Amino acid sequence: MKRIEGKTALVTGASRGIGRAIAIELAREGAQVAVNYASSEAKAKEVVAEIEKAGGSAFLVKANQAVAKEARAMVKEAAERMGHLDILVNNAGITRDALLPRMTDEQWVEVIQTNLNGCFFCTSAAVPIMAAQSYGRIVNVSSMNGQMPAMGQANYSASKGGIIAFTRTAAAELARYGITVNTVAPGFTETDMFAAVPPAIQAQIRSKIPAARFAHAEEIAKAVLWLVADGDYVTGQQINVNGGAFMP
Ligand SMILES: NC(=O)c1ccc[n+]([C@@H]2O[C@H](COP(=O)([O-])OP(=O)(O)OC[C@H]3O[C@@H](n4cnc5c(N)ncnc54)[C@H](OP(=O)(O)O)[C@@H]3O)[C@@H](O)[C@H]2O)c1
């Protein structure tokens, strides 16, 4: 028996990187998965094809989660197509790095709007659906950089710290409806997002990680799977998957 057989899941930002790995992992363990993307349609189609090739079930849902209407319509569409919505993984995120003296209002607003507000838009749309089922598993992907200083990422770290705080209050409010809300906080993970960091800085960062390497997206996905498959009495918590790079 697969671990989440019969469950349904929506994974935001599942066309690439960590979201892709999460979608594939949840599908491998039996969930039907709605694969969200904003612009990388071809990549998202590859994810659906990979899931189907392995015998799983998945379909595409296009939406820019920074736009409230689109995010909410996506959640509704996913729930309607699957008949119910058991799992929401708020994974989509962006960076627009600049040191504070050079950070523009646009960079600040775009990151907060996408990462933090987008997480709220999707969650608030999923809550009535999950509450009516008396069951829901919400996992928000935050970041190590939401818990410690991150040079050039005042906008990003604020968005991720916001997600951590949001998770705790949402967990406290929603436990009575059978909904758990947790966060997985990756450290530096080998994806397109991290590939944008210059190699010299990557080497500097790696030298400070006790595990002496970056994470693979699949290692983040395993923590998400554990929360949704086995974390029935776990809510308002955070799993740090960072190779020991930050120990709160
Ligand atoms: N990589 C790391 O080192 C690291 C560390 C800590 C936390 N994280 C977090 O992990 C999550 C995934 O990161 P990643 O490294 O996998 O990033 P990535 O490789 O850049 O992929 C980002 C994903 O988010 C989607 N996305 C971006 N903006 C969107 C929007 N407005 N609406 C819907 N989807 C959107 C992208 O879809 P399209 O391609 O279709 O635009 C893509 O699927 C993010 O929340 C990130 O902050 C990453």
The ligand as an SDF file (V2000), in Angstrom:
LIG
                    3D

 48 52  0  0  0  0  0  0  0  0999 V2000
   16.8510   26.4550   -4.0490 N   0  0  0  0  0  0  0  0  0  0  0  0
   17.1380   26.8230   -2.8020 C   0  0  0  0  0  0  0  0  0  0  0  0
   18.3160   26.8880   -2.4250 O   0  0  0  0  0  0  0  0  0  0  0  0
   16.0340   27.1500   -1.8280 C   0  0  0  0  0  0  0  0  0  0  0  0
   16.3880   27.2820   -0.4840 C   0  0  0  0  0  0  0  0  0  0  0  0
   15.3830   27.5680    0.4340 C   0  0  0  0  0  0  0  0  0  0  0  0
   14.0790   27.7010    0.0200 C   0  0  0  0  0  0  0  0  0  0  0  0
   13.7660   27.5710   -1.2840 N   0  0  0  0  0  0  0  0  0  0  0  0
   12.3540   27.7450   -1.6560 C   0  0  0  0  0  0  0  0  0  0  0  0
   11.8800   26.5840   -2.3050 O   0  0  0  0  0  0  0  0  0  0  0  0
   10.8590   26.9400   -3.2360 C   0  0  0  0  0  0  0  0  0  0  0  0
   11.2240   26.3680   -4.5930 C   0  0  0  0  0  0  0  0  0  0  0  0
   12.4710   26.9070   -4.9750 O   0  0  0  0  0  0  0  0  0  0  0  0
   13.3200   26.3380   -6.1970 P   0  0  0  0  0  0  0  0  0  0  0  0
   14.7360   26.4600   -5.8130 O   0  0  0  0  0  0  0  0  0  0  0  0
   12.7940   25.0430   -6.6360 O   0  0  0  0  0  0  0  0  0  0  0  0
   13.0080   27.4790   -7.2770 O   0  0  0  0  0  0  0  0  0  0  0  0
   13.0400   27.4490   -8.8700 P   0  0  0  0  0  0  0  0  0  0  0  0
   13.8960   26.3370   -9.3420 O   0  0  0  0  0  0  0  0  0  0  0  0
   13.3470   28.8380   -9.2610 O   0  0  0  0  0  0  0  0  0  0  0  0
   11.5110   27.1210   -9.2390 O   0  0  0  0  0  0  0  0  0  0  0  0
   10.5190   28.0210   -8.8440 C   0  0  0  0  0  0  0  0  0  0  0  0
    9.1590   27.4610   -9.1510 C   0  0  0  0  0  0  0  0  0  0  0  0
    8.1770   28.4200   -8.6940 O   0  0  0  0  0  0  0  0  0  0  0  0
    7.3220   28.7340   -9.7580 C   0  0  0  0  0  0  0  0  0  0  0  0
    6.8510   30.1030   -9.6580 N   0  0  0  0  0  0  0  0  0  0  0  0
    7.5820   31.2410   -9.5760 C   0  0  0  0  0  0  0  0  0  0  0  0
    6.7670   32.3150   -9.4990 N   0  0  0  0  0  0  0  0  0  0  0  0
    5.5040   31.8380   -9.5290 C   0  0  0  0  0  0  0  0  0  0  0  0
    4.2330   32.4350   -9.4640 C   0  0  0  0  0  0  0  0  0  0  0  0
    4.0910   33.7490   -9.3860 N   0  0  0  0  0  0  0  0  0  0  0  0
    3.1290   31.6460   -9.5060 N   0  0  0  0  0  0  0  0  0  0  0  0
    3.2520   30.2930   -9.6140 C   0  0  0  0  0  0  0  0  0  0  0  0
    4.4370   29.6760   -9.6680 N   0  0  0  0  0  0  0  0  0  0  0  0
    5.5450   30.4330   -9.6300 C   0  0  0  0  0  0  0  0  0  0  0  0
    8.1040   28.4930  -11.0170 C   0  0  0  0  0  0  0  0  0  0  0  0
    7.1870   28.2510  -12.0810 O   0  0  0  0  0  0  0  0  0  0  0  0
    7.4910   28.7540  -13.6000 P   0  0  0  0  0  0  0  0  0  0  0  0
    8.7760   28.1270  -13.9750 O   0  0  0  0  0  0  0  0  0  0  0  0
    6.3310   28.2580  -14.3760 O   0  0  0  0  0  0  0  0  0  0  0  0
    7.5800   30.2380  -13.5260 O   0  0  0  0  0  0  0  0  0  0  0  0
    8.9250   27.2470  -10.6210 C   0  0  0  0  0  0  0  0  0  0  0  0
    8.1380   26.0910  -10.8000 O   0  0  0  0  0  0  0  0  0  0  0  0
   10.7850   28.4600   -3.2250 C   0  0  0  0  0  0  0  0  0  0  0  0
    9.7390   28.8900   -2.3890 O   0  0  0  0  0  0  0  0  0  0  0  0
   12.1200   28.8610   -2.6420 C   0  0  0  0  0  0  0  0  0  0  0  0
   12.0550   30.1080   -2.0170 O   0  0  0  0  0  0  0  0  0  0  0  0
   14.7070   27.2840   -2.2300 C   0  0  0  0  0  0  0  0  0  0  0  0
  1  2  1  0
  2  3  2  0
  2  4  1  0
  4  5  1  0
  4 48  2  0
  5  6  2  0
  6  7  1  0
  7  8  2  0
  8  9  1  0
  8 48  1  0
  9 10  1  0
  9 46  1  0
 10 11  1  0
 11 12  1  0
 11 44  1  0
 12 13  1  0
 13 14  1  0
 14 15  2  0
 14 16  1  0
 14 17  1  0
 17 18  1  0
 18 19  2  0
 18 20  1  0
 18 21  1  0
 21 22  1  0
 22 23  1  0
 23 24  1  0
 23 42  1  0
 24 25  1  0
 25 26  1  0
 25 36  1  0
 26 27  1  0
 26 35  1  0
 27 28  2  0
 28 29  1  0
 29 30  1  0
 29 35  2  0
 30 31  1  0
 30 32  2  0
 32 33  1  0
 33 34  2  0
 34 35  1  0
 36 37  1  0
 36 42  1  0
 37 38  1  0
 38 39  2  0
 38 40  1  0
 38 41  1  0
 42 43  1  0
 44 45  1  0
 44 46  1  0
 46 47  1  0
M  CHG  2   8   1  16  -1
M  END
$$$$
